[in-house]
Amino acid sequence: MATGDGIVTTTKGQEEQNILISEREFFDLCGPVYLTAVDWDNVVHRRSVAASLVQGVYILERDKQEKRKGSQALAPPWWKHFQFELYRVLVDDVDSCIFGAIYKFAPSKSDFGGSKDTSQRFVIAFRGTLTKGDAFTQDLLLDVHIIRNGLHQTSRFETAIQAVRHVVATFGSSNIWLTGHSLGAAMAMLAGKTMAKSGVFLDAFLFNPPFLSAPIERIKDKKVKHGIRFATSVITAGLAFAAKAKNKSVNTQSGDTFVALSAWTPCLYVNPSDPICAEYIGYFEHREKMDTMGAGVIEKVATQHSLGGLVLNFMGKECDEPLHLIPSANLTVNLTTLADFKEAHGIHQWWKPDLLVESKKHQFT
């Protein structure tokens, strides 16, 4: 039983124990219980289901840490409510923590809440950083790998991409979703980019994906903000042209690969009050502004490269491709006022039925 302050009373044998558990772990208390019939064509429904399945991964690891099993486990309602079953858990071979899960849509014969969609559907979900328990150290190391553009070199990503390839090879690429939050969104984005480069385009729902750069989006003066972005684009494009002219090896994705990748259009969910992901707003808005100014050619080159990476290449140092360099996206911005950074970066905001959002498709051409 859950109480208002997060105290849960459980019975084990003849003894009652009071266990302090966050209310956010209980689906019935803070999950999208209102969603009793899923319309898979409804963007709000799709977003809410994807976010809930990511939360399921968080709670799977928490259940493991707290040794909650059977009827005491809190994770299952986060997927069973939507008629999914747990197909496989993904475990990091470094610390043995659960970082992902593969779910299979398995509606009952009576249909789910009247939904007539019984198509085979798989969702591969990845959680973000846990700040408590055994997972924290390895999660933090992976966050550092994101900063260093080295996530693709980690054993966790190797486990993740093998799982994605297995599902695609076994069940085909249609009706397969990738989803994740924060660190997990970075994992899902990298997996999606990797598959897209081989011609397999998977639906992706990426919540608060990291965009690591100077926090230009937090500048209130629009003219100053645009001026900084414009100067950065000119310098980046200039360095890229110079590197090409001197036949230097620029270790970023080639123009042909970038264009090919543009056919993949993941759904990005960002909050302007979250500095971890807010730069995606300016990244796409600036590209369109440059086009209207007649400077689209400059921005088309600049958007394919990282200024820091080009500088390092000129210094003779190798620099891997930054994760945030993506050509196209369906960008959804949460304009709802939230209490603090924790709320702005949290996964829970994304299944609220009354969100004030602004969505736009950005297509690289």
Disulfide bonds with the S-S distance in Angstrom:
none
